[in-house]
């Protein structure tokens, strides 16, 4: 029996990973790492075992990882704290004798120049230094990062960004989750770094044109400089630190940070990635 543990299992990506992992391995072999009783009860209602653990509580992690063979480390969400939190996970995994770790990094981490890549690169280096067999899953931008503002764009007739004419190779969370489950469940991934991105790419101007076509409402792309876009995000209610990181990501995308011609994602999931058109059609009904 092999035991598979998914960290961050109550998050949006983690839930999708566990759901797909159940189609690849027996549900009784899966453990979901959660932080709350509410999440624990939700998983146990689905027949999935849970363990309580927190990235900032090394003792809880060591206990949670006991007997685990293969582990998916889904990157933490608190920018600025992630490298230290991930180090806690790696140290606990090594102490527990975990035999394989897959880690969700970011697309083009080693050359994108994105602020968001810095902690991912630190974690990749720590993972290599740990001596634990591993795979790095460099996830591209989620389609939901852009399509999540559809209602706002339709109400204003404008979609804002700072990516200029940069091309973005997006795919929905579901596609990345399936890839993570495949790598966690399968063999032959040790030492691999996968650049995961959508099969097709687009500029934000093309995105706005597609949204216009599918909705029947005119939506224009409004390109802002990085500082103005950050301020717009803060005005929309985002914390300043997160707004700065997202604005930096958009600005770096103008220079190709979120573009890729890799087919790693579609090869891992065994089908074409889901195009933005399909994502928008589902949202618009």
ABEGO torsion letter per residue (X at the ends): XBBBBBBGAABAAAAAAAAAAAAABBAAABBBBBABAAAAAAAAAAGBBBBBBBAABAAAAAAAABGBABBBBBBBABBGAAAAAAAAAAAAAAAAGBABBBBBBBBGAAAAGBAAAAAAAAAAAAAAAAGBBBBBBBBBBBAAAAAAAAAAAAAAGBBBBAAEABBBBBBBAAAAAAAAAAAAABBGABGBBBBBBBABBBBAAAAAAAAAAAAGBBBBBBBBBAAAAAAAAAAAGBBAAAAAAAAAAAAAAAAGAABBABAAAAAAAGBBBBBAAAAAAAAAX
